[in-house]
Amino acid sequence: MTDTSKITIRSPLKYNHPSPTFITPSLEWLQHTWSVTHSTLPMWKKAKNVRITYKIIPPTSPDSSPLLDDEVTSTPTSKTWMPQPKSIQGIDTPDGDGAWNWRGKGWLKIASSHWEVLGWGEREISEGVGKGAKERWVVTWFAPSLFTPQGLDIYSSRKEGLSEGTYREVKKALEEMEAGDLGELVKKDMFEVEIEY
C-alpha cells in the first residue's frame, strides 16, 4: 500500500533517475476533473480556471491498453495573436511508467505532445480554508513540443485549487528533484494560475 500523503517527486524518464519509491497512479485515481493551480507553461499566464478532465477509454481488444480521453478547458484573460480555444480535446496513449503521448482531436489532430506524472498524492488539508478535508494533487511534466516549451503543471482535485501547505511542500520537492534544470525552472518560472468562480 502506497502512502499517498507523502510528497514524492521523480524526474522525467528521459533523465534515467529511477525512483524506487514512485508508483504510477491508477487510471481510476487519475480519472477526474483537475484544476491547474500552478505552472511554468507560458500559455496559462493568459488564462484562468484551467481544468483538465481525464476519462478512461476501455481497451478495444484483449491485447491493447486503455487510453485516456483528455479535455482542457479554460477562460482566456487577454487577447493573443492566435485565437485561444476554450476547450482542447485529445487522446492520451500510454508510453511507459506514468508517461503518455497526447494527440489532438479535430483540427488539433496535427498537434502532439508527451507528458508524464512526476508525483501525486492525497492528504488532509492542515491549515486555512478547508482544514481537515482531503485533497488530491498531481505534478505533470510536459516535454517540449512544436507549440510549447518543456514545463510543469500542478493539479488539485479541488475546484478552488491546492491548499497553501500542500503547495509549499510540492514546490520544495520540485526544487530539490534530481533533474536540476527542472528544479531551476520551478524556482524561476513557477506561477499561480488564476482561479475565479
Secondary structure as GFF3:
##gff-version 3
##sequence-region A 1 197
A	DSSP	three_ten_helix	13	15	.	.	.	ID=ss1
A	DSSP	alpha_helix	27	30	.	.	.	ID=ss2
A	DSSP	beta_strand	33	39	.	.	.	ID=ss3
A	DSSP	three_ten_helix	42	46	.	.	.	ID=ss4
A	DSSP	beta_strand	47	57	.	.	.	ID=ss5
A	DSSP	beta_strand	67	76	.	.	.	ID=ss6
A	DSSP	beta_strand	87	94	.	.	.	ID=ss7
A	DSSP	beta_strand	99	104	.	.	.	ID=ss8
A	DSSP	three_ten_helix	106	108	.	.	.	ID=ss9
A	DSSP	beta_strand	112	124	.	.	.	ID=ss10
A	DSSP	beta_strand	134	142	.	.	.	ID=ss11
A	DSSP	beta_strand	151	156	.	.	.	ID=ss12
A	DSSP	alpha_helix	164	175	.	.	.	ID=ss13
A	DSSP	alpha_helix	180	189	.	.	.	ID=ss14
A	DSSP	beta_strand	191	192	.	.	.	ID=ss15
###
